[in-house]
Amino acid sequence: MSQAVMLFYTIHSRHSSLVLDCRGNGPGILYWGARLGKGTSPEMLALLATQQEAPASPPEQAPISLSPELGAGFQGNPGIQIHRQGVGWAISAQTESVTQHNDSHLTIVSVCEGTQIRVTHRLGLDADSDVLTASTELCNIGDSSLSVEQCNAPSIPLPMDYNKILGFQGRWANEFQRHSVDRFMGTYLRENRSGRTSHDSFPGVIIHTEQTNEAAGAAYGLHLGWSGNHRIRIEEQFVGRAYAQLGELFFPGELSLEPNQSYCSPVLYGASTHNGLSALSGCFHRYIRSHLTDERMAGKAKAVHFNTWEAMYFDLSLERLQALADSAAEVGAERFVLDDGWFKNRKSDRAGLGDWTVDQTVFPDGLSPLIDHVQAVGMEFGLWIEPEMVNPDSDLYRAHPDWILSTPPAPLILARHQLVLDLTRPEVQDYLFNCIDALLCQYPIAYLKWDMNRVNNQPGNTEGRAVTHYQTLALYQLLARVRGAHPMVEIESCSSGGGRADFGILAYTDRIWPSDSNDALDRLEIQKGFSMFFPAEFMGAHVGPRDCHITGRSISMATRAGVALFGHMGIEANLLEIEDEEKRELATAVTLHKQHRELMHSGDLVRLNTSEYENSFGIVAANQQQAIFSYALLNSPPTTAMGRLRLRGLDANRLYTLSIIWPSTPSSTSSSILDVINGSVVSGDALMNFGLQLPIMQPTSLLILHLQS
């Protein structure tokens, strides 16, 4: 345990080191990267980082500290912005203590006497995953109310050669789209005010060098574990320094602290690598598996879903649902999820939200006849709910119109014919918990698909205050309460698709629905972006109808199933309408998924560097004894003959038996490698350095290979 403040502190994980520089008033990160050897001292790094006075600049630049300070003359964005009725805004804190708890965790406490605040920074490097966790806690030690406009997680200085920014954008049904820009002098800024993680501004960013690709090169990956409003800022100053800041975004007056009250930023999760973007993702995947996967899920296989939404929408009947359950069981589904439309007056999306009792006109005997049938054919039962929302046409709204969030005198904004309930009100929390608890006590429900189908763009409570921050915390509280009362029930985070996907929600949920689009080609790109931070077992991936309901594109079963194989697999196609041959093909795919599920949900992801008309990746077992790779041809290639596919992540010295495992009967216009490769034994060295000749394929088709040593 450290007592007096030293000049430098170093923490380590297995492959990373972070050096904290405490020479000035504002402690900052001097180094974060590959693990330093014992012969390298912080003093050496500080010496090598010596900078000269820049023209037209102060003799010494204000440091990029963990929370850069206006009082120190910092000319970029401060880490913390506060005031007391317009004064007491220029923070200049003194470091009071640094506690090194062990080789991997630090707590730094600083106090600013002028503004009467105490700032506590916590930094840690996870030993096995190499993930950095960092947070900033702000405490009001004054005797008056403190207005807080901003309190970011600790700032991360960026090396000058990390000159590429890989951000994430999108929209409904097209989430997690990667967007690359050159770093520039000035500010790269992404903000989200949707009241959830959002479809268009995922709270993550990757900063890397010009040479970085999937297989090699240096990069930082940063993610804010928060399910509400957020801000991502990457700023390059004219002197050449650059930094990244991620934090919660507050509405005016949203956060104030009374004397002795504190606020802690969401946790910033970071990873540093010199081994490419796939290795960066591997850090986050290992962290999720070891820290954010609930212990009750340890060793439990992710059940194959059948979801009723695109098969039936609101047109529910017990007879058709039972017939669907029979067909779902025949193709190998293990869980039957009844989606929207099951509750009182829910014939469309115009009514019923808030009235969480079973619709007697559809289910006169309740859900028991359906659940009994589902269980009789060997499946678990799951149920869709959207607790945070209410339709004006509902008994709940008619009884409690004041339970919603609003911003009077502005007229109410309806989206999907619904409004947002104020979860910060205890009576709303109690009502929703009691409704959900009653369902889970009455019926053997193994799974909840928890949805949120609109943005929260009028987040005012009855006092007129903005409450997005508190609404997010209230959501966490409600989820924790449900899980505490029913610990074996699995919960999915769905928000009109991938609108609420982050490490914060993973503390309370077991699955994320990345997108409402089941278009297999769109899904390849969506799932690639999703995989940058999340492992396959948390990624809901469904086989949709042949003609996608969102894009209208017609895609073969072989491709649809081949894409869905690599996540938490499910089915949404109407099995009562598909042809027998297609149904048999789907059943084969489900069987294949189950055979390789353990590998896909525990192995290391390796994304391959491919052209814009290709998509290829693999999942390799930790011991490198087996692997499974997917190759998809998205569009027509510029040449007739294809090139060779060079795999990665294998043991060069092992011999692997290579099998084409999907599609069941790969087609080709002429004799090809597909006719000779099955069952062949090839070295990892040959597969990685020479590569596998690809056959001539049609666009929108794919191949899946299995390697076993």
N, C-alpha and C positions, 0 to 999 in steps of 0.2 A: 504494500500500500504506500503510495506516494504521499508525502507531507508537504514540504516546501515546494513551490513551483520551480521546476527545472526548465532548461531552455528547450529541450526536445523530448518527445515521447514517441516510442515506436510500438506498434502492435502488428501481429502477424496472423495469417492463416496458413494453410498448407502451401499455397502457391503465391500468396500476395503479402505485401507489407504496406503499411501506412505510417508516415512520419508526421507528427504534429509539431508545428513550429510555434513556440510560446515566447519568442524573444520580444515581441511587441505587446501592446495592450490587447490586441485582438488575435487570439490564437487561430492559426489557419493550417491547411494541409500543405506541407512542403512536398510530399511525395506520396503517390498511390500507384502501385503497379506490381510488377513481378517481385517475388520475395527477395529481399536483400540478403546477401551473404554476411557472415559474421565479421568479415574484414571491412565492411562498409559502414561508416559511422554517419549519423545525421550531420555532424559538422562538415564532413566531406561534401555532402549534398548541398548544404548551405553555402559553402565556399564556391562550388561549381555554379550555383544559381546567382552569384553576385551580378547585379545590374548597375549600369552607370546612369547618371542623371540624364534624363531625356530633355531635349530642347523644349522650351515653353511649358515646362512641367515643374512641379515642386521638386526640391532636391531628393526627397524620398516619397515614393508613391504610397498612398494609404493602402494597407494590405488587403488582399482578397481573403479576409478572415472567414471563419465559419459563419458569422453573421456580419458582413461588411457594414461599417458604421458611417453615418452622416457626420457625426461629431469628429471623426478622424479624418474628414475631408474626402471620403470615398465618393467618386464622381459617377459611379455606376449605380445600379439599383441596390439599395440597402437590404440587408437580410431581414431587418425588423423595422417597421414603421409604426410609430406610436405618437400620441400627444395627449395632453390634458387641457382640453378646451383651447387648442391652438398653440400652446406652449409646451415646453418639456419634450421636444421632438428630436433633439440632436444627441443621439446616444454616443457615449465614449466610455466604454466599460473597462474595468480593471480585472484581470484574472485573479480570483481569490484562491482557487484550489484546482488541482488536477489529481484525480484518483485513478490509478491504473489498477483495475480489479484483478487482472491476470494478464496473460500474454496477448490477449485479443480484445480487451474492452477498456475504454476510457470514459470518464465523466469529468467534464470541465465546467466549473462554476465561475461566472463573472458577474460583477456588480457595477452598475452605473449610478453613482450618487446623485448626479445631476437630474436624471429622469426618474430615479427611484424605482429601478427594476433590477431583477436578478435573472440572469440567463443561464440555463443549464443545457449544455450540449452533451449528447451521448453518442459515442462512436463504437462500433464493434465489427470485427471481421469473423465471420463464421468459419470455423476450422476446416470443415469438410467441403463446403460449397464455394468458399472464397467470397461469399456475398457480403458486402458492406451494408450495415444498417446504421442510419444516422437520423437523429431527431433534435429538435430545438424546443426547449421549454421556457416559457416566459412567465415570470411571477411579478405581480404588482406589490412592491414593498413600500409604496407610498401610502398616504392617508386620504387620497381622493380617487375617483374613478379614472381608469386609464383606457383611452380609446385605442383599439388595435386595428390598424389597417392592413398589416401584413406581418406574418411571422413564418418565414420559409424554413424548410429543413436546411441543414448546413450546406453552404455553398461549396462547389467542387471546382477548383482551378483546372483549366484545360491546357495540356501541352500545345505549343504553337502548331506542331505538325498534325494534330487532330483536327483537320480542316474540312471534314465532311460531316454533315448532320443528316442522320436518317430518322425522320419523324414518321408519324402515323396519322393518317386522315381517313375519311370515308363518309358513309351515309348509311341510312337504313338499307339492309340487304347487301351491303358492300363495305363492311367494316374492315379494319386492320390493314388498310392499303399503305404500303411503304412509299414514302416520299423523300427523295434525297435532294439536298441542296448543298452548295458550297458554303462553308462558313464565311462570313463577311464582316467587315467593320460595321458595327451597329448591333441591333438586337433582333434575334429570331425569337418570336413570341407566339405561343399558342395558349389560348384561354378557353375555358369551358364554364358556362353558366347554366347548364341544363339541369342541375340538381342530381345528376347521376354521373357515371364515368363518361358517358356520351358516345355516340357513334362516330363523331367527326374529329375528336381530339383525345385519343387514348393517352393516359398520363404516363407516357414512357418515351424515351428518346435514346438514340445511340449516336455517339460522337466518335469518329474513327479517322484513320489516316487515308490518304489517297490510294495506297496500295492494298488496303484491307479488303478481303473477300471472305467467303465462307470458310476457307481452309487455312488462311494465314493473315497476319497483320494485327495491329494494335487497335483497341477500341475500349471505350467506356460505355456501359449500358446503365441507364438510370430509370427508375420507376417509382412513382409516388403511390403508396398503398392507401388509397382513399377513394371512397365511392361517391363523393360529392363534387363540388366545384373545385377547379384547380387551375394553376398557371405554370407553364414551362417557359423559362427564359434562358437563352444562351446569348451572352453578350461579349463582343470583342471590342476592347478599347483601342484608341488610336495609338497607344504605346505598344500594342501587340499582345497585351495580356487578355485572357479570356476566362470565363467561368460559366458554370451552369447552376441555375437555381430552380428548384421545384417546390411548390407549396400550395396551400389551400387559398382559394380566391374568395374574399369576403365581399358581400354587398355593403353599401354605406350603413354604418352604425351597427353592423351585425354582431360584432364582438367587442365587448368592453369588459374590463376586469375590475372588480371592486378590490379594496385592500385585502391582501393575502390570497387573492384568487390567482390561479395559474391557467395557462393554456399550453398544450403540447402539440407541436406540429404533427401531421401524419409522418409515418416512417418513410424515409427515402431508402430504397433498396438499390444497391449498385453492384456492378461487377466490372472487373478490369481484366483484360486478356491481351496477350500478344500472339494468340493462336487462332484468330479469325472469329467470325460471327457465330458459327455453330458452337464453338467452345464457350463463347459468351452466354449463349442460350443455355448451355449445359450447366453453368453456374446457377442460373435462376431455377432451372428444373430441379436440380439437386436440393436447393433450398426449400422449394415448395414441398418436395417429397419428404424432407426430414423435419420441417418446421410448420408447414401450413396444412398438411394432410392430417385430419383428425385421427387420433389413435384408434378409434372404433372402426376405421376403414382399413387398418393395417392388414394386409394379406387378403382382403376381400375383393373378389373379382367384380369389375364394373359390369352390371347386368345389361344385356342387349335390350334396348327399348323398342316397344311399338308405341307410337304416339298417334292419337286419333285426329289431330288438327287438319292436316291436308287431305286426310281420307274422308272426313265428315263435316268439318267446320261446325256450324251450329245445328245441323240437321241430324239430331241424335234420336235414336230409338234403342230400347233395350235389345230387341231382336237383332238389329244390324250390329250393335256393339258386341254381342255375344258371338255372332258369326265372324266378326273381325278378330276377336280373341282366338277363336278356333284356328283361323288362318295364320295369325301371328305365332301361335304355338307351333304350328306345322313347320314354319320356316326357321324356328329356333329362337324366337324372342323369349326373353326371361322376365320382362317387366312390361305391363300394359298400363299406359298413362292416358287417363281420360282428360282431355284438354278442355278448353273453354266450352260453355254451354250447358253445364250440368246443374246450375243453381237457379234459384227462384226467378222466374220471368226473363230468363236469359235466352231469348230467341234470336238475338242479334247483339251487336256491340253497343246498342242504344240504351239498354236497360239492365238492371240487376246487380251491377257491381256494388258491393257493400252488404248485400243480403246473402250471407254465406250459409244458406240452408238448401237442401236438395229440392229441385223442382219436382213437385208431385205430379205434374201433368206428363212428364217424361218418365219419372221413376216413382210410381205410386207406392211402391214398397221400399223406397229408399234405394241406396246403392248396394245393399246386401246381395240381391240377386245377381247383379253384374260381378261384384267382387267374388262371390262364391263360384261363379262360372270361371272367372279368370284364374282363381286358385286351383280349381278342379283340373284345368288343362296345364297346370304346372308353372304359372307365372305369378309374380308379385303384382300388386296394384299400386299405381301412382295417380296423383290428382293435381290438376292445374289450379292455381289461385293467384289473385292479384290484390293483395290486402291493402296496399297503399292508396287505392283508387276508389272512387264512388261515381256512379251515374246519377245525374239529377233525377232520372226516373228510377227511383229505388225507395224502399221503405226507410232505409237509413238516412238518406238525404232529406226526405220529407220530415223526418223526426228531428234531425240535427243539422240544419243547413249551416250552422255556425261552426261545424267541425272541419271545414275546409280551409286550405290556404288561399289567400286572395290579397289583392292590393287595391282596395277601394280608394277613391271613387271610380277607378278604372273598371270597365265591364269585365265580367268573368270570361276567361278564355277557355273554351271547350276544345279538347283534342281527343279524338276517337270517342267523342260524346261523353267524356269523363273529366272529373276534377280530382285534385289531390287532397287527401285527408291530412290533417295536421297531427302527425305522430307525436309531436312534442307535448300534446295534451294527455295527461294520464288517463282520462276517461276513454280516449280513442285507443290508446295502447291496450287498456283492459278489454275494451269491446273486441278488438281484433284478436287478441290472444284467446279470449274465451271462445270466439267463433272457431278458430283453428283448433284449439284444444278439444272442443266438443266433437269435431269431425274425427280427430285422431284417436279420441277415446272410444267413439262409437264404432269406427270402422278400422279394419287392419290395413292401414295405409302405410306403405313402406317408403314413399317418396313424394315430395312436393316440388312441383315446378312453380317457382315463385317468380311472377312476372311483374313488369312495370312498363306500361305501354304508352307513356307520354312523358314529355319533359316537364319539369317543375319550374315554369317560367313566371309564376306569380307567388313567390315564396314568402308571403307575409302572414303573420299570425293575427289574432284578434286585436292585439295592441298596436298593429301596424308595423311591427319590427320584422326585418328579414331574418329568416330562421333556417336557411339551408344547412348551415353547420350543425345546428341542433337536430334538424330533421334526419340528417345522416346518422348522427349518434343514436337517435331514437330508433332508426331502422335496425342498427346493430343490436340495440337493447332488445327489440322485439324478436329478432332472429335468435339471439342467445336464450331468451326466455322459452321460445318454442323448442329449441334443441335441448335445453335443460330439462324440460318436462317430458320430452320424447326423444331421448338420445339416439335411438336406433333409426329414426327417420332420416333419410337422406334428402338434402335440399339442393335444388338447382337455382343458380342465379341467371335469370333471363330478364332482359329489359328491351322488349320489342326487338329481340335479337341480341346483339353484342353490346348493348348500351350500358351495361354495368359489369365490367370485367376488370378486376384489379386485385392486388394482394390483400387489400383490406377486407373485401367481401369474402375472400377465401377462408378467413378466420371463422366464418359462420356457414359456409356452403361447401358442397362436395362436387359440383359440376358447374360449368359455364356454357351457356348457349351462345356461340360466337356470332351467329347470324341467322336471320329468318330465311335466308336464301338456301335452298337445297340444290341449286344448280351446281353440278359437279365441277364445271370449269371455273365458275366464280369461287367455289369453295376451295379449290387448290390455292388460289391467291390469298383468300381470307385466312385459311388455315396456316399458310406459310407465315403471314404476319403475326398471327396468334402465337405461333410456335416460337417466336423470338423471345417470349417471356414465360409461356405456359407449357407444361408437358402434355403429352397426348391424352392421358387418362382423364384430364379435366375438360377436354374439348368434346362437347356434344357434336356428333357427326351423323347425319341421317341420310338414308336412301330415300329420295323423294320420288314423285311420279316421273314417268318417262318424259312427259311434257311439263317442264318446270312451270309452276303456277305464277312465278314472279317474272322470269325472263322470257317464257314461252319457248325456250330452246329445248329441242328433243335430243336426249342423250341416252345411249345404250345402258342396259342394266350392268354390263361388265364394267363400264366406266363409273357409273353412279356408285355401285357397290365397292369398287376398288378404291375410290376416294374416301368413302365412309369407313372402310376397314381400319384406318389408322387413328381413329379417335375413340371416344366412348360411343360405340356404334349404336345406331338406332334405325328405325324404319318409319316413314310417314306416308308411303304410297298406299293407295287403296287396294288392299290385297284381294278384295272381292271382285275387282275389275281387271286385274292383270292376267295375262295368258299363263297357262300351266307351265310352259317352257321357261318363261321369265321368272315364274315363282320358284321353279326348281333351281334356277341359277342363283336366285337370291338366297335360298336355303343353303346352297353350297358356299356362298360367300360368308354367311353367318357362321357356318361350321369352321371355315378357314380362320375367321376372326377369333373364334374361341380357341383354336389350336395355337395361335400365336399371340393371344391377348397378353399373357404374362410378359413376353418379350417386349411388345409394343408399349406396355404401360410401366415398364421399369428400365428399359434400355436407354442408351445415349443417342440422341438425335444427331444425325449428320446430314445437313443440307448440302447438295452438290452445286457447284458453280455451273450453271447452264445458260443457254441462250434465251432470248425472250419468247421463243416459241416452244420451250420445253419446261418441264417441272420435274425435279428428281430429288429424292432424299432417301435416307435409310435410317433404321434404328438398329443399333449394334449392342449386343449383350455386354455387360460390364466385363466379363471374362473373355470376350471376343470369340467365343466358341460358336456363336451363331449370329446371323443378322438377316434383316429383311429390308429390301430396297424397292422403291416404286419409281417408275419412269413413265411420264405422261407426255404425249405429243399434243400440244395445244392447238397449233395452227400448221398449215402446210410449210414444210422446210424449203429453203432455197435450192436444195439439190435433191436429186432422186434418191441416191444412196445416203444412208445415215452414217454418222461417225461412230466412234467407240465411246462407251460410257465408262469413265474411270471412277471406281468406287473409292471410298475413304473409310477410315476407322477400323480396318481389319488388322489382324496380326499378319505381318508380311511373311512370317516363317511357318504359318499354318497352312495345311491343305484343306480346302473346303469343297464339299459336295454341293454343286449348284443345281437348283431346280427352278423351273418356271412354274409358279403356283397359281397365277391368275393372269388372264382369264382361263377358264377351264379348258377351252380349246382355242388357243391363239390362232389367228388367221394370218395368212400372208399370200401375196399374189404369186410368189414363186418360192422354190426351195430356199430356205434361209437357215440362219443359226438356230432358230427355234426347232428345227428338225433334228439337230445333232447335240444340242447343249445339255438337255435334261439328264441329270445323273452324272455328269462329268465331274472330275476332280481337278481343281485348279488352285494354285497357290494364291494367298492373299497378295503377295508381291506382284504377281501377274495381273490380278484384278485391279490393283491400285495404280500400277505404273504403266501397264500396257492397255488394259481396259477390255471391255466386252463389246464386240461388234453389235450394233443395234440393227434390228430388221427394218425393212421398209414397212412403215405403219401408216394407217389412215389418221388424219387429225381427229382429236377428241378420243383417242384410244390410249390405253396404258398397258404396262406389263408390271408384274410384281415378281421379284426373285427372292428365293430363300437360300441362304448359305448355312451349311452345317459342317463343323469340323469333327 
